């Protein structure tokens, strides 16, 4: 080759084309990565908001269930205190039925 570098050989042109294609691919990949990160942050934000909302609802449902159970327990204690003999016979009957169900399951 001569000292004149103004002339591009086919090999040089190919290398330049490859370099340009690589640079373009890097730009596309960088943009895709940026968009993916942005969507990931948005998704994370939505998930956190929904999780907080669900936890809030679960807390309210838990409080409602606790209140209902406390009320049921209070009513049951009042009924047992008001009618202890009836409550005893009911408990014996329920125990008998449960025992019969389990005993029939063994056969």
C-alpha positions as YAML, in Angstrom:
chain: A
units: angstrom
residues:
- id: 1
  name: UNK
  ca: [0.00, 0.00, 0.00]
- id: 2
  name: UNK
  ca: [1.04, 3.54, -0.53]
- id: 3
  name: UNK
  ca: [1.20, 6.33, 2.03]
- id: 4
  name: UNK
  ca: [-2.00, 7.91, 0.71]
- id: 5
  name: UNK
  ca: [-4.69, 7.14, 3.36]
- id: 6
  name: UNK
  ca: [-7.46, 9.07, 1.62]
- id: 7
  name: UNK
  ca: [-8.40, 5.99, -0.35]
- id: 8
  name: UNK
  ca: [-10.45, 3.47, 1.59]
- id: 9
  name: UNK
  ca: [-9.89, -0.17, 0.91]
- id: 10
  name: UNK
  ca: [-12.81, -2.59, 0.96]
- id: 11
  name: UNK
  ca: [-11.47, -4.01, 4.22]
- id: 12
  name: UNK
  ca: [-11.41, -0.56, 5.83]
- id: 13
  name: UNK
  ca: [-14.90, 0.19, 4.60]
- id: 14
  name: UNK
  ca: [-16.14, -3.10, 6.06]
- id: 15
  name: UNK
  ca: [-14.54, -2.34, 9.41]
- id: 16
  name: UNK
  ca: [-16.11, 1.12, 9.43]
- id: 17
  name: UNK
  ca: [-19.51, -0.33, 8.57]
- id: 18
  name: UNK
  ca: [-19.15, -2.90, 11.34]
- id: 19
  name: UNK
  ca: [-18.11, -0.19, 13.80]
- id: 20
  name: UNK
  ca: [-21.09, 1.95, 12.81]
- id: 21
  name: UNK
  ca: [-23.44, -1.02, 13.15]
- id: 22
  name: UNK
  ca: [-22.01, -1.82, 16.58]
- id: 23
  name: UNK
  ca: [-22.40, 1.79, 17.67]
- id: 24
  name: UNK
  ca: [-26.01, 1.81, 16.49]
- id: 25
  name: UNK
  ca: [-26.67, -1.50, 18.25]
- id: 26
  name: UNK
  ca: [-25.16, -0.13, 21.46]
- id: 27
  name: UNK
  ca: [-27.46, 2.90, 21.26]
- id: 28
  name: UNK
  ca: [-30.50, 0.69, 20.70]
- id: 29
  name: UNK
  ca: [-29.51, -1.59, 23.59]
- id: 30
  name: UNK
  ca: [-28.86, 1.36, 25.89]
- id: 31
  name: UNK
  ca: [-32.30, 2.80, 25.07]
- id: 32
  name: UNK
  ca: [-33.94, -0.59, 25.60]
- id: 33
  name: UNK
  ca: [-32.19, -0.95, 28.96]
- id: 34
  name: UNK
  ca: [-33.29, 2.54, 29.97]
- id: 35
  name: UNK
  ca: [-36.91, 1.77, 29.05]
- id: 36
  name: UNK
  ca: [-36.78, -1.59, 30.83]
- id: 37
  name: UNK
  ca: [-35.45, 0.07, 34.00]
- id: 38
  name: UNK
  ca: [-38.18, 2.71, 33.81]
- id: 39
  name: UNK
  ca: [-40.91, 0.09, 33.40]
- id: 40
  name: UNK
  ca: [-39.41, -1.96, 36.21]
- id: 41
  name: UNK
  ca: [-39.53, 1.08, 38.53]
- id: 42
  name: UNK
  ca: [-43.14, 1.76, 37.51]
- id: 43
  name: UNK
  ca: [-44.08, -1.88, 38.09]
- id: 44
  name: UNK
  ca: [-42.37, -1.86, 41.48]
- id: 45
  name: UNK
  ca: [-44.28, 1.27, 42.46]
- id: 46
  name: UNK
  ca: [-47.62, -0.30, 41.43]
- id: 47
  name: UNK
  ca: [-46.83, -3.52, 43.30]
- id: 48
  name: UNK
  ca: [-45.92, -1.60, 46.45]
- id: 49
  name: UNK
  ca: [-49.11, 0.47, 46.25]
- id: 50
  name: UNK
  ca: [-51.25, -2.64, 45.77]
- id: 51
  name: UNK
  ca: [-49.46, -4.45, 48.58]
- id: 52
  name: UNK
  ca: [-50.06, -1.54, 50.94]
- id: 53
  name: UNK
  ca: [-53.73, -1.47, 49.94]
- id: 54
  name: UNK
  ca: [-54.09, -5.22, 50.50]
- id: 55
  name: UNK
  ca: [-52.35, -5.03, 53.86]
- id: 56
  name: UNK
  ca: [-54.68, -2.23, 54.89]
- id: 57
  name: UNK
  ca: [-57.72, -4.27, 53.88]
- id: 58
  name: UNK
  ca: [-56.40, -7.37, 55.63]
- id: 59
  name: UNK
  ca: [-55.90, -5.35, 58.78]
- id: 60
  name: UNK
  ca: [-59.46, -4.07, 58.64]
- id: 61
  name: UNK
  ca: [-60.82, -7.57, 57.98]
- id: 62
  name: UNK
  ca: [-58.75, -8.91, 60.86]
- id: 63
  name: UNK
  ca: [-60.14, -6.28, 63.20]
- id: 64
  name: UNK
  ca: [-63.69, -7.03, 62.05]
- id: 65
  name: UNK
  ca: [-63.16, -10.77, 62.59]
- id: 66
  name: UNK
  ca: [-61.68, -10.17, 66.03]
- id: 67
  name: UNK
  ca: [-64.60, -7.96, 67.00]
- id: 68
  name: UNK
  ca: [-67.08, -10.58, 65.76]
- id: 69
  name: UNK
  ca: [-65.32, -13.37, 67.64]
- id: 70
  name: UNK
  ca: [-65.20, -11.30, 70.83]
- id: 71
  name: UNK
  ca: [-68.93, -10.59, 70.51]
- id: 72
  name: UNK
  ca: [-69.76, -14.26, 69.85]
- id: 73
  name: UNK
  ca: [-67.69, -15.30, 72.86]
- id: 74
  name: UNK
  ca: [-69.43, -12.73, 75.06]
- id: 75
  name: UNK
  ca: [-72.89, -13.93, 73.96]
- id: 76
  name: UNK
  ca: [-71.91, -17.59, 74.50]
- id: 77
  name: UNK
  ca: [-70.62, -16.89, 78.00]
- id: 78
  name: UNK
  ca: [-73.81, -14.97, 78.82]
- id: 79
  name: UNK
  ca: [-75.98, -17.88, 77.58]
- id: 80
  name: UNK
  ca: [-73.97, -20.47, 79.51]
- id: 81
  name: UNK
  ca: [-74.19, -18.36, 82.67]
- id: 82
  name: UNK
  ca: [-77.92, -17.82, 82.19]
- id: 83
  name: UNK
  ca: [-78.73, -21.50, 81.48]
- id: 84
  name: UNK
  ca: [-75.90, -23.73, 82.74]
- id: 85
  name: UNK
  ca: [-77.86, -27.02, 82.71]
- id: 86
  name: UNK
  ca: [-79.08, -26.54, 79.14]
- id: 87
  name: UNK
  ca: [-75.57, -25.57, 78.03]
- id: 88
  name: UNK
  ca: [-74.14, -28.71, 79.65]
- id: 89
  name: UNK
  ca: [-76.63, -30.99, 77.87]
- id: 90
  name: UNK
  ca: [-75.96, -29.24, 74.56]
- id: 91
  name: UNK
  ca: [-72.21, -29.72, 75.03]
- id: 92
  name: UNK
  ca: [-72.72, -33.40, 75.88]
- id: 93
  name: UNK
  ca: [-74.91, -33.87, 72.79]
- id: 94
  name: UNK
  ca: [-72.40, -32.18, 70.50]
- id: 95
  name: UNK
  ca: [-69.61, -34.29, 72.00]
- id: 96
  name: UNK
  ca: [-71.66, -37.47, 71.46]
- id: 97
  name: UNK
  ca: [-72.32, -36.61, 67.81]
- id: 98
  name: UNK
  ca: [-68.66, -35.82, 67.15]
- id: 99
  name: UNK
  ca: [-67.62, -39.07, 68.85]
- id: 100
  name: UNK
  ca: [-70.11, -41.06, 66.79]
- id: 101
  name: UNK
  ca: [-68.84, -39.50, 63.56]
- id: 102
  name: UNK
  ca: [-65.22, -40.32, 64.37]
- id: 103
  name: UNK
  ca: [-66.10, -43.82, 65.59]
- id: 104
  name: UNK
  ca: [-67.98, -44.61, 62.38]
- id: 105
  name: UNK
  ca: [-64.98, -43.49, 60.35]
- id: 106
  name: UNK
  ca: [-62.77, -46.22, 61.88]
- id: 107
  name: UNK
  ca: [-64.90, -49.12, 60.65]
...
